[in-house]
Structures are given as structure tokens and as C-alpha cells.
């Protein structure tokens, strides 16, 4: 059997990645491997209905396979239109009618998070704080405490203001810290973001806020040393968070 006949017998057995690699070996291999019938066979395994037409829906079946067989790489975002220097966050935490914490936090302060977690933090929480997900963390000084079992009576509100336009948007509206993760020493609350009507297909995006507390052996109280906010459902970088905040329903 001639060498060319061997290639024609073997190439139909290959997957798309290997067949494409064969096209780089030599001109002879490329001429054989670029036969669109081979690529139609590969396309028929992925999209059988698209191969029922007499002609390919794109220029060639090779082009169709090349374009759609692989997951698209993550696209680079354009520079955000706002920066953390433009923002300030209004954070209020209540235990029923008692105000536990109330601060206006500049975006430049909230954005960096903990550079070094404080001593006494459990290993699992330290791992969470040092993780790759983008989180905004505020050290709480002085600390405040919550009696254990009363976390469901504790609520939080977060608003954000823009210095460049004097507009305000809501991030969290009186949400309750109704879940305590004792393994990582966090009390969590969330709310759904109010997205501008300019983006009608964006909905169901959550803002998460956590009270970070110490591993001090006292289960009677929650000793809060930090507050953390993130949008890790959809935004995992500084640029993504800024784009998301820019899409809020600013008033």
C-alpha cells in the first residue's frame, strides 16, 4: 500500500486536534488532512444536524470545526470607566435596633483587603483570605461582638456612592446574617444587585458580605475583626468588579 494510501486510511480515525497537528508535518500531509470530507465527518459527530445540508453552513467544514470546537478564550476587558478612587461605600450593621457598625469607607481603603491576616485567624479562614478570588476586605477597629445564636437578628445595608457624579446605588438592603460557617469562622449574608435597566438581561447577581471572626475558643460570642464583600458569582477580578459596579442602577 502506498504511503499516501496509508495516510488516507489513518486520518479518518483521528480526532480534530491530532488531525490539525498532522497538517503541520509536511505539504503532503497537509493536502490530505485538509480534505473537507474528513472535517465533515468530525463535524457530524458534534453537530449532526448541521451536516444534513448539501453545503457547509460556513466556508468549509474545516473552518466550522476550527471556529466552534474549542471553548472561546476569556476575552480581555476594556479598562473600567470608574475606579475605586471614585467610590465610597456606606456600611451599616444592626442588631435589631442597635447599631453595631456604621462607617463611610473609601473605595481605596476597601479594595486592597488584608495584606497580612491578623494573628489568631484559623487556617481555613486564612486560606480563604489569601485565595485567588477577588474580595474587598475591611479590618474592623475597634472590634464588635455578637452573642452566639443572635446572628439571625443582625442585618446589614451597603450603599455605594460615586464622587464623579454624586449618584448613589444600592448593593445590599437590610439582609440578615442567617448563616454561620463555623469551619471558616464567617457569618454570611447576601442580596441581589439592582442592575440598571440599560442592561435588561442581567439579573440574579448576588453581592455577598461576610463578618469575619476570631478562633478564640469562646463560642458564646462572635468576635468580629473584619468585613468582607465580594461578587464571586460573576466577578473575580478588580476590573470585573468595577464593571459590575458601573452597571448598578445609579440614582
Phi, psi and omega in degrees: 000130180296152182302321179298322179292326177297314179299318180294336178277328184275319187303323178294346180272352185272157172275177187297320181297313181291322180295320178295324178295324179296332181293343181266358185285308182199172180296320180298314180296320181295318181299320181284315184290340180273003176303119187294341177296322177299318182285332174295321178297318178294318178296325182293336177284331180267316185228074184305322184294330181287343182263007178276346177280153180293332180238150179294148180290343174245191184301312178217163175292329175299315179296319178300312181294316182299324184282321192245356185285332183254150175295137180294139176294151179297128183279146178286130180286149169292157178303135179300153181276348177233166176229166178295336176293338179278349191247153167219142186249136181251109187244124179230130180235130186237147165248095190056251181259001181267125180278117181268326185207135179207112183216148166261116188247117176299144179303325180294339177272319183287328188295317188289330182075194179281125172282319177228117178300144181294157178294148181094357178280136181293157185298322182292320177291322177298319177297319178296316182294329183265006182291171185281340181295145183278120181227146176256122188232135182240119172295141180256115177223122355287158178292160172230159184239153177231127176301134180301139181092348179255010181297333181287350175264001182261129181235163182221143172232138178226123172244158177228137180244149177252124180287333184284338183230357182058032176255160183230145176226156181261135176253310180225134184240096174051049178272147183267143172277078188264009178221128176246124174263095183292337181288328180244008173057057176222140168252130190241145172219157178210164173209160178271134183291145171271102181269145179302142176298348176296337180244074189292342184264003177261118178204165176071022179269127185259143167256128180253140174227138184233141166266123181263128182231166190272154173266084185247008178081354181260105181272004179281331182226158172256114184264099188276125178244352181200158176235133183232138178230140178208167177231043191293351172299325186226339187233119184234018176216164178302316182294319180295320179296317180295320176297319180296315179297325178296334182270004177293165180275084184285135181239000000 
